[in-house]
Amino acid sequence: MLSNADQLEDANAAIKNEEFEKAYELLLPLAEENNAEAQTLLGELYVNGQGVEQDATKGLSLIMKAATQGYEAARLRAFILCWEEAQQGDAAAMYNVGYMCLNGWGGEQDPNVCMGWLETAAKLGHIRSGNVLSQIYTKGMFGITPDEEEASSWKDLATAFATGIDGQWVGTFPGMGPGMGGQPMTVTYNFKRDGDTLTGTVSGAPGQWIKIQDGKIDGTNISFTVDMQYMGNTFSSTKYTGVLLGDELKLSFTTKMRGWGADQSPSPPLTFIAKRVK
């Protein structure tokens, strides 16, 4: 029977010779015994789809297991993989980069740069990032100056994202309809999430509630349509898109008037902020 060291040596030789299936067979039992080097090498095989069906998530998980054992090669590789994902806008990867950065994975880093990754992730709706930032500012961890106001702000943001879109929101924008003269118009929205479907109502006048149509939600992004009707006929259709920012909702819409013989071109997009009613 081969020793662990001999088995690792044979696995490395197999990888060098591009005998990836052989390397997989050698590495798997060692990785299952929590051998950090084997976990790292096996993770690379999964990341690259060599000798095994490609599975980047499983590959990173194996490398992370090795990294948490203190294996420096795994820590550096995990940092690089997460940094590549973070560059594509993945909030969870941004959190990982921030955490790894603060803990010295990938070499010594500026704590403010590390915090920047966590802050960006938190603003994108990554709840754990907001909670970790609150803890760091509360305790003054990683050389960061304690700041109760910052701690409270990040905690509030995490709580708001955890609450989600459900509830009532109010926003004001310049009126655009006939006779409005650009006067501000306040609109109230009631939203309810069910999986990736968004339902709710909209009101721009007392006692007048209109159901939203085609409501969708994807992460922090939403979209829906509001049709105005008269005697059963739709005379305007307003299409909304929005981004949840915690206790604020950035909404944009265009309105297309219908009737009078032909559809008209949509209005220019208008963007405004709606705030959660607490």
Secondary structure as GFF3:
##gff-version 3
##sequence-region A 1 278
A	DSSP	alpha_helix	4	16	.	.	.	ID=ss1
A	DSSP	alpha_helix	20	32	.	.	.	ID=ss2
A	DSSP	alpha_helix	36	48	.	.	.	ID=ss3
A	DSSP	alpha_helix	56	67	.	.	.	ID=ss4
A	DSSP	alpha_helix	72	86	.	.	.	ID=ss5
A	DSSP	alpha_helix	91	102	.	.	.	ID=ss6
A	DSSP	alpha_helix	111	123	.	.	.	ID=ss7
A	DSSP	alpha_helix	127	139	.	.	.	ID=ss8
A	DSSP	three_ten_helix	141	143	.	.	.	ID=ss9
A	DSSP	alpha_helix	148	163	.	.	.	ID=ss10
A	DSSP	beta_strand	167	174	.	.	.	ID=ss11
A	DSSP	beta_strand	184	194	.	.	.	ID=ss12
A	DSSP	beta_strand	197	205	.	.	.	ID=ss13
A	DSSP	beta_strand	208	211	.	.	.	ID=ss14
A	DSSP	beta_strand	213	218	.	.	.	ID=ss15
A	DSSP	beta_strand	221	230	.	.	.	ID=ss16
A	DSSP	beta_strand	233	244	.	.	.	ID=ss17
A	DSSP	beta_strand	248	257	.	.	.	ID=ss18
A	DSSP	beta_strand	270	276	.	.	.	ID=ss19
###
